[in-house]
Amino acid sequence: MFNPTLVRTVFRVAVVAACLVGYPGLKSTAMAAGAAPPLAKERRVAPANAAAPLDFPALVERYGPAVVNISSVSATAQPAPAPAFAALGPDDPLASFFKRPLQAQESQGSPPSAISGVGSGFIISADGLILTTAHVVDQVDEVTVTLIDRREFKARVLLVDAQSDVAVIQIDAAKLPTVKLGDSSRVRAGEPVLTIGSPDRFQNTVTAGIVSATSRTLPDGSNFPFFQTDVSVNPDNSGGPLFNRAGEVVGIAVQVYPDQDRSGLTFAIPINLTAKLRSQLQTQRKTPSGGLGVEVQDVGAGLAGAFGLQRPAGALVNAVEPGTTAAAIGIKPGDVIVQFGDKPIERSAELLDAAAALPPGTKTTLRLIRNRRPMTMAVMIGAAGESPSVRPNDARQNDVSLTERLGLVMHPLSEGERRASGLGVGLMVDEVRGPAAAAGIQPGDVVLSLNGTLLESQEQVATLEVKAGKPIAVLIQRNNARRFVSVETR
């Protein structure tokens, strides 16, 4: 028998139960009371501070054309560059990072054969500047770059930094697609990342993962600044860009080649480590953009103490190019530039970008720290001038064993070494130990200055006053590149 009262009652119960299920505070109560299941799926609202979803396909579509295939050929096998971190022992899996991968091995007694290498790279300027890994293009006879549209170009190797395993090469082209460089100092462990490679010339490969660690401390206390990731990278993809979720390149993907039965580790070179090469290119290339004509580096905690800074910030000048703006206004190695115009300078890359953004002839000011004292200089971007004479700071008598306290054994440059290096001053490093070894100084480096004092003889070192336990700023030259390192005296 049809009972309209019962039907109306059941309908009312169903409606009330559905409402209770949709109300968070009463959901469990409704279900416990035996109410019917919800009639519609529960709607989930993302919290206001949730990160935007990653659109990796759009990122690949936009920046994939800027990733290139790089192949190199050498007539004979070349020795691998000197390890950037001598503290890595032969059994350390990271030691294999600095070994040159070869795709062909020569057997004993066979005639020499061509050695080929392959990797990836990415375009950073529309006129053909490309970043890649040094072990792919260093000390080779020929480099070929293939774009995703199948065009091929012979490339010139402009700069190589064996310490960071970064190289800059150039192809003759125009209106090329480019990537956007980010700030690797902001990268955090757990952050999602994506890398694009070009292993087969005409097609990109894409892999994604997270940053596992942002640095590692070596047994001697020095820092291994590369990112460790779980992104799968093979030898052909090495040198490709590592993107963050904003589509900015924060690193250069590199595979650590395994030894024996160890599985390969994947690392990425922080993009900020390329600032030194970008600085060198700025002084070498003839471009319509502005520039100072300095080689700079970031200021670490140790160097901040050596230069009397309150915190690690600024662009530390390693070298000044003769005939440039910096030379004309009297900027010197050892100056720390802390402001350019109205922009505070936290990292060296910020100075390069700020100077390059101004057209030649622009007038502005910069603030720097010299000998622990602030200075302000007027600057006209692009103005040329004669290089000022740089004289040693006043020296004071001190302990004659400073070289021993630093852990250095050095000798004055011979005439042959002066000609080969193009240097007029400096002391060649013969042996390193203790503090100098921990700071990364290597035999064959040339020490140019200590705490701003240019070195022409061993006697000058003995006259420097340095308190025990205090950091000292040491300017070294290695492979035609200069940089400051902080060494704590014993």
C-alpha positions, 0 to 999 in steps of 0.5 A: 500500500502506498503511504505518502506520509512515510515517503515524505518522512524518508525524503526529509531524512535523506535531505537532512543527512546530506546536509550534515555530511557536507558540514565538517563539524557534523560529518562524523555525527551524521555518519554515526547516526546511520545517515545515507552516504553523501549524494555528491562528492565532497569539494576540497578547497586548497588553502590560500597559501598553497603553491600553484600547481606545477605546469611542467609541460608548459615549461618544457614547451617554452624553454625546451628549444633553448636546450642544445646537443653538444658533441666534441671530438679530440684527436687524442685522449686528454687528461682530466682537469685537476680535481676541484676539491683535493680533499676528496679521497679516491674512494669517495663517490664524489671524486668521480665527478671530476673525471672526464667521461670518454666514450671510447677507450684505446687498447694498448698498442693500437693507433691513436683514435679520435675521442668523442664526448657528448652532452647538453647545454642551454642558450643564455643569450640570443646571439649564441652564448651557451652554458654547459659542463667543462668536461664535455668541451675542455681541451678538445679539437672541435665542438658542434652544437645542434639545435632542436630545429636540426640546425648545426653550428661549430662552436668556440670555447670561450671560457672554462672553469675547471673548479666548478666544471662550467664552460661557456661556448659561442655559436654564430647565430641570432634571435635564438631562444633563451632560458631565464637564469634564477638565484640558486642561493634560494634553492631548498632541500625538498624543492621540486625541480626539472631538467631538460636534456638533448641527448639525441640532437633532435628531441628533448628528454625531460626528467623531474624530481626534488633537491635532496641536499643543497651542499655537503661538508667534506672531511677537511671541513671545506664545502662542496657547494653542488646540489644533490638531486634525485633527478635521473641524468645520463651522460648525454644529458649532462650540462642541461638546465635544472629548472625550479617551479618558476621556470628559472634555471637554478643549476646545471645538471651533471651525472657523477660517473660511477666507479666499480659497483657504485651507482651514479650520483646526480648533482647540479652545479648552482647557477650562481657559480657561473657569475665569475664566467659571466663577469669575464665575458662582460669584459671580453665581449664588445657589446652595446650594453654597459659594463664596469670591467671587473671580475668579481665573486661572492663574499662568504663568511670567512672573506667577510671577516677578512675584509671587515664586513658585518655580514657576507654580502657584496661583490668582491673584486678579483681583477680589473681590466685595463682601459675599462670604467673600473680602471678609470675610476680607481677600483682595485682588487680587494674592493667589495662593492656593496651598492650600485646606484640605489641598489644594494649588492648582495651577490656578485651577479647582481652587480653584473646585471645592474651594470649591464642594464645601463647603456654606455654613458650613464652616470651613477654612483657606487659604494664600496669597502676598501681597507675596512673603510667605506668609499663612494665613487662616481661612475660613467658606464662605458667610460675608458681611461688609463689604468691607475697604478696599484701600490701595496698597502703599508706593511708592518713588521710581524712574525716571519713564519706567516707562510708556515702559519698559512700552510704554504710553500712558495717561490717567486715567479721565474722569468719563464713563469712570468711569460707563461702566466702574463703576471708581473707579481705573485708567488708560485705555490709549491706545497700546501697543507693545513689551512691553505689546503682546507681553503682549496689552494693547490700547488701551481696556483699563483698567490697575488696578494695577502689582505690586499698587499700585492706580493713581489717577494717572499720578504713581503710576506714576512712583514705582514701583521696577521693575528693568529686565528684571524682569516686572511684574504688570499687572491690566487690565480689558477688557469687564468682565472682569479678569485679570493679565498679565506684562509685562517692563520694558525 
